[in-house]
Each structure stands twice: as structure tokens, then as C-alpha cells.
Amino acid sequence: AFPEIFQKKTSLPKKY
């Protein structure tokens, strides 16, 4: 769940 963590850590929109 990389995108999930990334979104929670950076709080940015989907970009992957």
C-alpha cells in the first residue's frame, strides 16, 4: 500500500 502511505504522509493527490 505505497500510494496509501504516500497520500497520508504527503497528503497529496494521486500521482503514480
Secondary structure as UniProt FT lines:
FT   HELIX           2..10
//
